[in-house]
C-alpha cells in the first residue's frame, strides 16, 4: 500500500463552477424583486419614484435582462425593508431561530425558547388541576425566575402563598419546597428561566429566600 504522497490530490473545483453559482444567484434576483413589489402592492412607477431608478431599468431587473448591481440593489432593499443578502438570496451562515418542540406532560406544556445548555428559557402553560387535587410541593437545585404572561398564577413557597397577575415576576431559591399552578379555572402562561437542575426530578430540601415583584401573603 502506498503512502499518502501517492494518493491523488483532492478534486479542485472547476474554474467555471463559481461562475455558474453566481449566475444562479443573480438569476433569482429578478423574480424576488417582482414578488416583493407585488407583495407591497406597488407599481413600477411607484417604485421608481421611491428609489430614483427609472421604470425601464426596474422592469429589466425584474425580467432578468439587466444585471443587478449594488448601486441598484441598495435602494431597493431599503424600500422593501429587507436585508441585502435576502434580496439576492445569499446563503445564510447560520440560522439563529429556535425550533420550538413543545412537550406536554402532567397538565404542563413546556415550549423551549433557547438551545440546550446553560440557563434554559421556556414558555410554560399550566392547566387547572382536577377538583380536590392537593398541590405537591417539590424541590431541586438552583434558582428559578418566572414572569406571568396570562392568567393568575398561584405560587406556593414553603409556608407562603402568593398570587401573581400578568406582568408580575418572581425569583426564588428552588431548594424551597414549591408549587406552581393556576389560581382559578383558567390556564396560566409563564416565561420561565432555570438551570439544568430545574429539569431534573424534584427532591424535598431546605427552605430558602424569595425575591419577587409580587406581594406575599401567608
N, C-alpha and C positions, 0 to 999 in steps of 0.2 A: 504494500500500500504506500502510495506517495505521500510526501509531507504537504503542509498547507501551501507551500510555494508552487506546488504543481496543480493546485485547484484552479479552475477557470475564474477569472475576475468576475465580480458581480456585474450583472447586466446594467448598462448605463441607459438612462432614458434617451429616447430618440431626440435629436435636435428639434424636431418638429412637434414633439408631444406637448411642450409648454405652449407653443403657438396655438395648437388645436384647443388646449384647455382655455386659453384666454379668449379665443374666438367663441367658444361655447358660452363663456360668461357674458361677453359683450352681446351675443345674440339674444340673451334673455333679458337685456335691459329694456328694449322697446316694449315688449308685452307687459313688463312690470310697470313701466311708466303709464301706459294706456289704462291698465287696470286701476292704478292709483288715482288717475284723473277722473275716471268714471265713478270710482267709489266715492270720491268727494263731490260728485255732481258738477264738475267743471267742464266748460267747453274749451277748445283750443284757444279761442280768442281771450277768454277769461284768464287762462293760464299764461298766455303771452303777456297780458297786461301786468300780471303779478310778478313774473320773472324777468321781464325785459327781453325775452327770447322771442323772435318773431314766429308767427304761426307756421310758416313753411318749414322752419327748422324743427319745431316741435313735432310736426306731422312726420317728417322724415326720420326723426329719432324714434318715434313710436313704430314706424314701419320698418326700421332696421336699415334704412338706406343712408343714414347719417351716423358716423361714428361718434359714440358718446365720449365727451372729454370732461375733464374735471371742471373746466370753466362753465360747461353746460349743466353738469350734474349737481354742482353745489347749490345753485338757486332752486333747482327742482326739489332737492332733498329738504331744503329749508321750507319751501311752500307746503310740501306734503308732510312735513314734520316726521321724517324717518331718518335713521342713520344712513350715512353714505354707503356703508357696507351692505345694508339691507337693500338699498336701491339697486346695487349692482349684483346682488346675490352672492357676495363673497362668503366662503365657508366660515363658520364660527370657530374660534379657537377653544371654546368651552361653553357648556350650557349651564348657566347659574341656577336654572329653575329646579325646584324640589318636586319630585314626582310623588304626589300625595297618594298614600295607600292606607286608607282608614282600616282600623282593626276594631271590631266590636266584641265585647265580652262582658258578661255580668251586668248588663244595663248601661255600660260605658262605651262610648265610641272615641277612640284616640285617632287624631289626624296629625301625622308628623309634619312639622313645619321646618325641620332642619335635618341636616345629614347626620348619620350616626357618628358618635364621638363627642366627648366634652359635654357641655351643657345642652340638654335636649329641649326643644320648643315643640309644644303640642297644642292643638285645639282640642278641647275635651268637652264632650256632650254627655251629660248625666241625666238619665231618665228617672222619673219618680220611682221610689221603691214600692213594692206591694204593700197594701194597707196592713198595719200592725208589725211591719218588719222593724227590728231594732238595729240602730247603727252599730256596726262592728268597727271599733277603732283599731288602727294599725300603726306600726312604726317602721322606720327604716333610716339608714344613714343619710346625712346631708341636710340641705335646706330646700325649701320649695317656695316658689313665687307664683302667685296667680292673680289674674285680672278678670273680672266678670264682664262678659260681653252682653249677655241677655239672660233674663230670668233672675230669680233670687236664690243666692247660694247660702245654705246653712253650713257653717264650718264649726266643727267641734274640735277643740284642742284641750285635751286633758279634762279639767273641770269647767272650762269656759266654752260658751256657745256664742257665736256671732252670726249675724245675718248681713250679707253683703249684697248691695244692689249694683246694677250695671254702672261701670265707671269706677268701682272701688277695687282696691288691690290689697293683698296681704302677703307677707313673707314670714315663714316660721321654721323653726328647727324641727325636722321630721323625726327626731328622737321622741318628740312629744306624741303620745297616742292621739291620733287624729282621724277625722271622718269628713268627707265632703258629699253634699247632696242637695237636691232642690229643697227649698223651704216651703214649696206649695206643690200643686199638681202639674206644674209646667217643667219641661226640660230646661236645664240651666246650661249655658255655654260659657266656657272659660278659655283663656290663654294660660298655659302652664309652662313654667321653666323648672327643670330639675336635672340633677346629675344622673349618672348611670345607675347609682344605687336606687333611685326612685323607681326604676323598672323592675327591681327585684321583689321577691315575696316580702310582705311586711312582717316585722317582728316587733313584739312589745319591748319597750325600752324606757329609759328615764325621761322625765318631763323637762322641757326647755323653754326658752323665751319665745314670745310672739312679737313681730313687728308688722304693722299693717296700717291701712288708711281707714279702716272701719273701727267704730267704737265697740268695745267688747262689753258683753253683759254676762252675768253669772246666773 
